[in-house]
Amino acid sequence: MKKHTRILTVLLSLWALAAHANLSDLLISEIAITPTEGEFIEIHNKGGNVIDLTDVYLTDATYPGGGGTYYYQLVSGGGGGGGFADFYARFPAGASIAPGAYQTIALNGAVDFNNLYGVDPTYEIANTNAVPDMLEARIGSIDGLSSGLSGGGEVVVLLHWDGQSDLMQDLDYVLWGDKNEAVSKTGISIDGPDADGTPTSYLDDTDITSQAVVSASSHASGMSWQRSDMNEGNETKTGGNGISGHDETSEDTNNTFFEDTPTPNAAAGNPPAPQIIINEVDAVGSAEFIELTGPANVSTSGITLVMYDGATDQIYDVYDLSGYQLSADGYLLIGDAGLSPDIVLPAGSLQDGPDAVAIYYADASQFTIGDGITSTDIMDALVYDSGQADDAGLLALINNGEPQINENENADATNQSMARCPNASGGSLNSSTYQAVDPTPGLLNNLCPIGDYYATADDTNATTLRNSLHEIIDDHTSFPYSNDGIDDTWEVLSFADEDPTDPSKVWMIYKNNSYTYNGGGQQPYNREHTWPQSYGFSSGALGSDNTARTDAHHLMMSDVGYNGNRGNLYFDNCDSGCTNDVTTANHGQGGPGINNKYDSNSYEVWDFRKGDIARAMFYMDVRYAGDVSGEVDLQLTDNAGLIQTGDPYMGLLSTLIQWHNQDPVDSYELERNERVYSYQGNRNPFIDHPEWVECIFINGGQCTTVADDLIFKNGFE
């Protein structure tokens, strides 16, 4: 009998080891944080074996600002929970999760959960006796859970600890909102309950500034965040504190989670297709390529590139883009090996036309060479030629009325490509903005000719020029002020103000230093409204996403402290009683004696940026004329008394004209204008044509031509 008992004990021990060995298959698969009665965290077993949950914990108990409270301190008797509405819970003894199963933990109790979703959760934090309760990780660690998860900044960690060792293992780590509660165990040593008296050190985690957030703000009420990638995206797989050496803090959760209607105890819905389009194609020449563009670092998993032969209107090649992602600048390059692409395209792979390339949000197995044209799950397409007639069959791939693009439009197909001009413009399945230009594989299409952009500018007098320029530059594409760095002003400015010597950094307007770009939220940099939003277009008056507030022609990256010093002071020269904002010696500019200066009324910008600021102000004056609902009539003035909070005046005009003349347009300003144009689709005319400042703002209604200037400038009259 004893022998049988020993055998049973050994078998049970082996089963427990096997169950724990599969812990790397355990994930956080869904999080709902609002409304309060519907808050839950869902876990998923992606593997093929039962997982024992006895030594698995779940927590948001990390509060660096509250005396340095961290969940991993549980091994030495601390670890938080039961305060600041945080919880630190463990699964009941003997709990398990079957292969492929989803289980939910309701944070506000099972009754509210069932009332909202129509099903019971698997476990609950609040004790309503309806379903099994989660246990305390330590005494009191689930007390005081009044508001549950925060939408403003929170981390949830799924972890394993055997109760004996010094260290615990992260199973999954999900961060959203700001990074105030983000965790890094780099440099941490703990002496836990193993009784050896020797502290044990954790391995380095991903630096907090490099950790991804699911979203910069809460999901919509009644929605949830759901995992779309059960392989944890682009997580670093080795050298971390997670199970099996994972580095759970390195997952690109901004790509692996999406927002949708909650699916508690069940698989997620279908994630929306990422906002990726075809941006440039070179089909003729020695270095062929296809360039895709979209949000920085977004995954291309699930996307398939298909090539169509116009002679047969059938598929002639297929590329599976799963496992790749766009660059930090938002590009994926499929091309000739000489271009150092992300995916190599063998020489001569692209047919010259009439042909087409298309991308689909569908598995590559759904496409076979020889298949006909399909628009099912299509994301974008380009139909092109090198001088041949239009192919009606291929044109069915794109929106009705959109043109087939001729790469040989300028009789130089071997040296030019077909690119969206401005960069990324036109929209999905639209081709009207493509032009034949010099190739820029994997880079911004910044060699696009302006062409007839200013063709309707009328310089008969100041009024006709002002009005005609307004009509040219208004109705631009406007982006949300904040949207987790995806298609918002953070994304636009990360590109517009990119450090020309280091693409990973952004260049500050006043301080003249650079910071590594880590997305939006609480950073050492922020967004400076060079025309203060309090002067006509505050978020309270017109909404957080009003066009003037989000316009990147005047919105610029700034050091937080310097932005605060500037406040909403108008621009003017400061001659006495001034406080210095010292610039740094960066990019050959700045240094002693070249500083910003300010007093109680005005702010003087350092010399290298004076013209940049002035031309941004001239742009705002002309762009915003109050002729569109929700937009104000912004006006530059020399009357400082008019410049008041809530009123649409800014200045001083005469000083800005002086700065414009003192600091002419330079190559950096030209490049920035191009980059903003690539997003917004409009330009700052006073950068392209500095002479128009004199016509509109100086001559009082009289405009002079270049010829007039040459004749009369020396007093010939």
Secondary structure, DSSP 4 states (H G I P E B T S, - for coil): -HHHHHHHHHHHHHHHHHHHHTGGGEEEEEEE-SSGGG-EEEEEE-SSS-EE-TTEEEE---BTTTTSB-GGGGGGT----SSTT--EEEPPTT-EE-TT-EEEEESS-HHHHHHHHSS--SEESS--SSSPBPEESSTTTTTT-SS-S-SSEEEEEEEE--SSSS--EEEEEEEEE-STT----TT-EE--TTSS---EEPPPPPPGGG---S-SSPPPTT-EEEES-TT-TT---SSSSBGGG--GGG--HHHHEEEES--TTS---PPPPP--EEEEEE-SSSS-EEEEE-STT-B-TTEEEEEEETTTTEEEEEEE-TT-B--TTSEEEEE-GGG--SEE--TT-S--SSEEEEEEES-GGG--TT-B---TTEEEEEEEESSPPP-HHHHTTS-TTPPPEETTTTS-TTT-EEEESSTT-S-TT--TTEEEE---TTS-------TTTTTT---SBHHHHHHHHHHHHSS-----S-STTSSSHHHHHHHHTEETTEEEEEE-TTT--EEE---SSSSSEEEEESS-TTTT--HHHH-TT-HHHH-TTTEEEEEHHHHHHHTTPEE----SSPEEEPPP-BTTB--TT--EEE-SSEEE--HHHHHHHHHHHHHHHHH-BS-STT--B-EEES-GGG--TTS-EEE-HHHHHHHHHHS---HHHHHHHHHHHHHHS---HHHH-TTHHIIIIISTTB---HHHHHHHTTS--
